Amino acid sequence: MAGRGEACYFPRDLTKGSYGGDVHCFQQYLSHKGYLLDEPTGYFGERTATATRRWQRDNGIGGDDAGDFGEWSRERYAATHGLPLPSEGRIFKDAKSDEVREARKKIFQIDRRDNRVQ
């Protein structure tokens, strides 16, 4: 899986202007999946944002701003790769947020099972 971006961990949101190893790993993933045609650079520019929007559309991710690799996108990536969800370990101050987190976990567990069958 090395070089495919299949085992990345994203502790932060990635948006236009972001740079670093996590951006490079995400770009490798987008490239491997056919969303990004350029070589990974580690810089999140317009082409990476466009590829991210396509990936979000194909994966039904609507909670983030289009083109930003935010909380919903990071959770989908983690869930489909059997990685810990980025929201795990966060402290929520109200029950409603906790309920949302639990609902997301259930959704991603279902998605994870579906992806293993394909």
N, C-alpha and C positions, 0 to 999 in steps of 0.2 A: 503494500500500500504506500510505501514511501514515494514521495514525488507526486502523489495524486490528490493530496489534501484531504485524505479520508480519516485522519486522526488528529484534527486540529482542535484546540480549545480556545474559545473566544471569551475572555473575561471582560471585554468592553465592546461597545457598539462600534461599528466601522462605517464611516461616512466619507464623502468626498473630502480629500485633504489628509485623511489618515494614512499613516505609513508604519511599516514594521514587519516583523516576522509573521504575525497573525494575518496581516493583509496578504502577504506572499502565500501563505498556506491556503487562505480562502481563494486566492486567484488560481492556485494549482487545482483546487477542487472544481472551480468554475470551468477551467480549461479542460480538465479531464472529462467533465460532463458535457462539453461542447458549447457552453455558454460564452466563453471568452476565447477569442481567437489569438490574442496577443500573448507573448511570453510574460509570465509573472514578473513583476518589478518590485513589489512591496509597497507601491504607492497606489492609493485608491482614487483613481481619476474618473473621468466621464465614461470611459469604456468599461471600467469595472462596475460603475453604477448601472449602466445599461444592461450588462450581463446579469447583475443582481436583480434588476427589475424582471427580466425574463425568467430567472430561476424562481423568484417569488410568485409570479403569475402561474407558472407550471406547477407549483406546490401549494397553491391556494393560500398564500400568506398575505394577509391584508392588514395586520396590526401595526406594521412599521410604515414609515414614510417610504414610498416607492423609491427603490435604489439604495436605501440605507440598510445595512446589515445590523438591525437592531434586535431588541429583546425577542420578538416573535420569530425572527429569522434564526437567531442563535439557538433558540429552543428547538426549532424544527430540525436544524442541523444536528444538534446533540441527540435528540430523540431518534432520528433515523440512523445514527451511527452508534447507538448503544452507549453514549457518553452521559455523564451526569448533566442534568439540566442546569443551565446557568443560574436559574432562580433558586435552586436548592441551597439552603443555608442562609438565605436572606431572611431578615426579620421584618414581618409585616405588622403594622400598627393597628390595623382594623380587621375584623372578621371578613369583611367583603373581599379584601385583597387576598386573604388566605383562601377563600372559596374560589376565587378566580384561579389561583395557583393550582389548587386541587383539580379543578375542571380541566385546566390545560394539561396536567399530568395524565389524566384519563384519556384525553384526546390523543396525545402523543404516544401513549402506550398502545392504543388501538392502531394508530398509523404505523408504529414500529412493527407490530405483528403483521399488518398488511404488506409492508415492504419486504419482509422476510419470505413471504409466500411467492412474490413475483420473481 
